[in-house]
């Protein structure tokens, strides 16, 4: 005799959970292999809920041991201290790299903060909207080249969000130090104000 519990279990066999990740076919591509489809949240009735929109990403890059080159990371620390974590995901990206690609997944807005050796007076703050490597200001060190490659790879994978690039002009980098020059340190409040404007768009 078949119990009601057995019948119920049989009905579940072969049932597909609509909120479970979908298996990718062979050769589905690099992006799917790195970032499989996530499990979507569901309500008490088992219906899939739309995913929560990702917060804007504010990514500061640079090397803190190289003085002004670390201004992007210094900006992230300032934003954290001033409560911006409630409005955006704040990330210290170090000197960049392809490991940051996963941060762009399903992201709508990226605010990037970095130093630039563009020949302008130290502490000059600029905002551009790059789409290609050629849109970037002159490189400071190799980490900028990696950053360009990172954004171009994200574009190829279809994961490149809208980008606001905030740059802080720096002079020649000298000896190892964790201190910002007075001119670059004085630019941090302007960077903070510009991030606030970008987050409102």
C-alpha positions, 0 to 999 in steps of 0.5 A: 500500500502506498502512503500519502507521504510516498505519493507526495515524494514521487510528485517531487521527483523530476520537479525543477526548482525555477529559482535554482541555477541553470546548468550551462551547456558544453562550450557555454563560454568563459563568462558563464563558466566563471560566473554561473547563474545565481540561485534567485530568492523565492517567497513562501509560495515558491515563486521566484523573486526578482534579484535585488539590484546591485549597489553601485560599485566604487573602486579605488586602485593604487599602491599605498606604499608609493605615496600619491599613487595610492590616492585611489585607496586613500579615497575609499578609506575616506568614503568608508569613514564618512558613511558611503557604504550605505549607498555603494559597495566600496572596494580597495582594488589595490593595484588592479587585476583580473580577479576584480572582474567578478565585481562587475557582474550584474552591476549597473554603475561603476565609479573608479578612482585612480591617480593619473600622471597627466601633466596637470598640477598635482591635486587636479581632480577630473571626471571622464566616462571611458569606454575604451582603453584609449579613453584613459589618461596617461598611465602612471604605472603598470597598474593602469595598463592592467586596469584598462585590460580589465575594463576591456575584458569586462566589455567583451564578457558583456559585464561592463557597467556604466563607468565614471572615472575620477582621476587625481593628477599627481607629480613624479613618484619618489621614494617609498612612503605611505603619506600623500603629498599636501596637494593630493591630500587636499584634493580628497574632499573634492573627490568625495563630493564628486563621488556623491554627485555621481551616485545621484545620477 
